């Protein structure tokens, strides 16, 4: 049985993890889910105005073209976020970005380095809070994590409401939807946007137009930086 649902709102990586685990207790692709969890961590820090991702964009016939490649840029705000994992992550990022290197820290490189650690961290946290139910593996079966069906359904209904334009698209849901689209999870939920529709959202067409361009850029790069389920990336480089 699941324990009482936590009263506080889940963080972005926790929401991503909760929606990634299916009713069978497994994720579609562990490498993709790990990268998505690490991307969601960056998204949470962006929402808290601790970093942004600078995309590479060009203009062709007056239209911005995203190359889906971005560099992580930290803000000057060094105050604590109130989340232990987020403060630890910011410290690690500051160390990395302060290191003299001929190449800046890009999103794709960071996701490769951080992914598995991020997924393990947030899976363990959700398990400890009763949001995921851990079923140990055996010689013939793999370890599984079954999501709390009530919380998962409520979160998914929130995404559906945004897609149906029943509620406004806010910054948090922008990031969550971009990450779910990037991981292919919206296809599983019957909520798929086409690539042109995702790029329209990135350019601020429609409901996303009221949101800051820096956040749209950051969210867009994070979503398009996730590897495909077959291991193929949809980025143009690292």
C-alpha positions as CSV (number, residue, x, y, z in Angstrom):
1,X,0.0,0.0,0.0
2,X,1.1,3.6,-0.6
3,X,1.6,5.9,2.3
4,X,0.0,9.3,2.6
5,X,0.6,11.6,-0.3
6,X,3.1,14.4,0.4
7,X,1.5,17.8,0.9
8,X,4.2,19.8,-0.8
9,X,4.3,20.2,-4.5
10,X,6.7,17.9,-6.3
11,X,9.8,19.4,-7.9
12,X,10.2,19.2,-11.7
13,X,12.5,16.2,-11.7
14,X,10.2,14.4,-9.2
15,X,7.3,15.0,-11.5
16,X,9.2,13.8,-14.5
17,X,10.3,10.6,-12.7
18,X,6.7,10.0,-11.5
19,X,5.3,10.2,-15.0
20,X,8.2,8.2,-16.5
21,X,7.5,5.0,-14.5
22,X,4.5,3.1,-16.0
23,X,2.0,1.0,-14.2
24,X,4.3,-1.9,-14.8
25,X,6.9,-0.3,-12.6
26,X,9.4,0.3,-15.4
27,X,10.5,3.1,-17.6
28,X,10.5,3.0,-21.5
29,X,14.3,3.6,-21.7
30,X,16.6,4.0,-18.7
31,X,19.2,6.1,-20.4
32,X,16.6,8.5,-21.8
33,X,14.8,8.7,-18.5
34,X,18.1,9.4,-16.7
35,X,18.9,12.2,-19.1
36,X,15.4,13.6,-18.8
37,X,15.7,13.6,-15.0
38,X,19.0,15.5,-15.2
39,X,17.4,18.0,-17.6
40,X,14.5,18.4,-15.3
41,X,16.9,19.3,-12.5
42,X,18.3,22.1,-14.7
43,X,14.7,23.1,-15.5
44,X,14.0,23.4,-11.8
45,X,17.0,25.7,-11.3
46,X,15.9,27.8,-14.3
47,X,12.4,28.2,-12.8
48,X,14.1,29.4,-9.6
49,X,16.2,31.9,-11.6
50,X,19.5,30.2,-10.8
51,X,20.5,29.4,-14.4
52,X,19.5,29.5,-18.0
53,X,20.5,27.8,-21.2
54,X,21.8,29.9,-24.0
55,X,20.7,28.3,-27.3
56,X,22.3,28.6,-30.6
57,X,19.8,30.2,-33.0
58,X,20.0,31.5,-36.5
59,X,17.5,33.4,-38.6
60,X,16.4,32.3,-42.0
61,X,13.8,34.3,-44.0
62,X,13.0,36.2,-40.8
63,X,12.3,33.0,-38.8
64,X,14.4,31.8,-35.9
65,X,16.0,28.4,-36.4
66,X,16.9,26.5,-33.3
67,X,20.0,24.2,-33.4
68,X,18.9,22.5,-30.1
69,X,22.3,23.1,-28.6
70,X,22.8,25.2,-25.5
71,X,25.4,26.3,-23.0
72,X,24.6,26.4,-19.3
73,X,24.9,29.9,-17.8
74,X,24.6,30.3,-14.0
75,X,23.1,33.4,-12.5
76,X,24.8,35.6,-9.9
77,X,22.2,34.6,-7.3
78,X,24.0,32.5,-4.7
79,X,21.2,32.3,-2.1
80,X,20.0,28.8,-1.0
81,X,17.0,27.3,-2.9
82,X,15.6,25.4,0.0
83,X,16.2,22.1,-1.7
84,X,19.3,20.2,-0.6
85,X,19.8,18.5,-4.0
86,X,19.4,21.8,-5.9
87,X,22.0,23.6,-3.7
88,X,24.4,20.7,-4.1
89,X,23.9,20.7,-7.8
90,X,24.5,24.4,-8.1
91,X,27.7,24.0,-6.2
92,X,28.8,21.3,-8.6
93,X,27.9,23.4,-11.6
94,X,29.8,26.4,-10.3
95,X,32.8,24.2,-9.9
96,X,32.5,23.0,-13.4
97,X,31.9,26.3,-15.0
98,X,34.7,28.0,-13.1
99,X,37.2,25.4,-14.3
100,X,39.3,26.7,-17.1
101,X,38.5,24.7,-20.2
102,X,38.5,25.6,-23.9
103,X,34.9,24.4,-24.2
104,X,31.9,25.7,-22.2
105,X,29.6,23.4,-20.3
106,X,26.9,22.3,-22.7
107,X,23.6,20.7,-21.8
108,X,24.2,17.5,-23.7
109,X,27.6,16.9,-22.0
110,X,26.1,17.6,-18.5
111,X,23.2,15.2,-19.1
112,X,25.6,12.4,-20.0
113,X,27.6,13.0,-16.8
114,X,24.7,13.6,-14.4
115,X,21.8,11.5,-15.7
116,X,22.1,8.2,-13.8
117,X,23.0,9.9,-10.5
118,X,20.0,12.2,-10.9
119,X,17.6,9.4,-11.6
120,X,18.8,7.3,-8.7
121,X,18.6,10.4,-6.4
122,X,15.0,11.3,-7.2
123,X,13.8,7.7,-7.5
124,X,15.1,7.1,-4.0
125,X,13.6,10.3,-2.6
126,X,10.1,9.5,-4.1
127,X,10.4,5.9,-2.8
128,X,11.2,7.2,0.7
129,X,8.2,9.5,0.6
130,X,5.8,6.7,-0.5
131,X,5.3,8.2,-4.0
132,X,6.9,5.2,-5.6
133,X,6.5,1.7,-4.3
134,X,9.7,-0.4,-4.6
135,X,9.5,-4.0,-5.7
136,X,12.9,-5.7,-5.4
137,X,14.1,-7.7,-8.3
138,X,14.9,-11.4,-8.3
139,X,17.0,-13.7,-10.4
140,X,14.3,-13.7,-13.0
141,X,12.8,-10.2,-12.7
142,X,14.1,-6.6,-12.5
143,X,13.6,-4.1,-9.8
144,X,10.4,-2.1,-10.3
145,X,9.0,1.2,-9.0
146,X,5.3,1.5,-9.1
147,X,4.0,5.1,-9.0
148,X,1.2,6.3,-6.7
149,X,-1.8,6.1,-9.1
150,X,-3.6,9.1,-7.5
151,X,-0.7,11.5,-7.8
152,X,0.3,10.3,-11.2
153,X,-3.2,10.7,-12.6
154,X,-3.6,14.1,-11.0
155,X,-0.3,15.3,-12.6
156,X,-1.2,13.8,-16.0
157,X,-4.7,15.5,-15.8
158,X,-2.8,18.8,-15.2
159,X,-0.9,18.3,-18.4
160,X,-4.0,17.4,-20.3
161,X,-5.8,20.5,-19.1
162,X,-2.9,22.7,-20.4
163,X,-2.9,20.9,-23.7
164,X,-6.7,21.4,-24.0
165,X,-6.2,25.1,-23.1
166,X,-8.5,24.7,-20.2
167,X,-5.9,26.3,-17.9
168,X,-3.2,28.8,-18.8
169,X,0.3,27.6,-19.7
170,X,2.6,28.7,-16.8
171,X,6.4,28.4,-16.6
172,X,6.4,25.2,-14.7
173,X,4.1,23.4,-17.1
174,X,6.1,24.8,-20.0
175,X,9.2,22.9,-18.8
176,X,7.3,19.8,-17.8
177,X,5.5,19.6,-21.2
178,X,8.8,20.2,-23.1
179,X,10.5,17.4,-21.2
180,X,7.6,15.0,-21.7
181,X,7.6,15.8,-25.4
182,X,11.4,15.3,-25.6
183,X,11.1,11.9,-23.9
184,X,8.3,10.7,-26.0
185,X,6.0,10.3,-23.0
186,X,3.3,12.5,-24.4
187,X,3.0,10.0,-27.2
188,X,2.4,7.3,-24.7
189,X,-0.3,9.5,-23.1
190,X,-2.0,10.5,-26.4
191,X,-0.9,14.1,-26.1
192,X,1.8,14.3,-28.8
193,X,2.8,17.7,-30.3
194,X,4.5,17.7,-33.7
195,X,8.0,19.0,-34.1
196,X,6.7,22.2,-35.8
197,X,4.2,22.7,-33.0
198,X,7.0,22.4,-30.4
199,X,9.0,25.0,-32.3
200,X,6.1,27.3,-32.4
201,X,5.8,27.1,-28.7
202,X,9.5,27.8,-28.4
203,X,9.1,31.0,-30.5
204,X,6.3,32.2,-28.3
205,X,3.4,31.5,-30.6
206,X,0.1,30.9,-28.8
207,X,-0.1,30.4,-25.1
208,X,3.7,30.5,-24.6
209,X,3.9,34.0,-25.8
210,X,3.3,35.4,-22.3
211,X,6.3,33.6,-20.9
212,X,9.9,35.1,-20.9
213,X,11.9,34.3,-24.0
214,X,14.9,33.2,-21.8
215,X,12.8,30.5,-20.2
216,X,11.3,29.4,-23.5
217,X,14.8,29.0,-24.9
218,X,16.0,27.1,-21.9
219,X,13.0,24.8,-21.8
220,X,13.2,24.2,-25.6
221,X,16.9,23.2,-25.5
222,X,16.3,20.9,-22.5
223,X,13.5,19.1,-24.2
224,X,15.3,18.7,-27.6
225,X,18.5,17.5,-25.8
226,X,17.1,14.2,-24.7
227,X,18.2,11.0,-26.5
228,X,15.7,9.0,-28.4
229,X,14.5,5.7,-26.9
230,X,16.7,3.8,-29.4
231,X,19.7,5.8,-28.1
232,X,19.7,8.3,-31.0
233,X,20.0,11.9,-30.0
234,X,18.1,14.7,-31.7
235,X,20.8,17.3,-30.9
236,X,23.2,18.8,-33.4
237,X,26.3,18.4,-31.2
238,X,27.6,18.8,-27.6
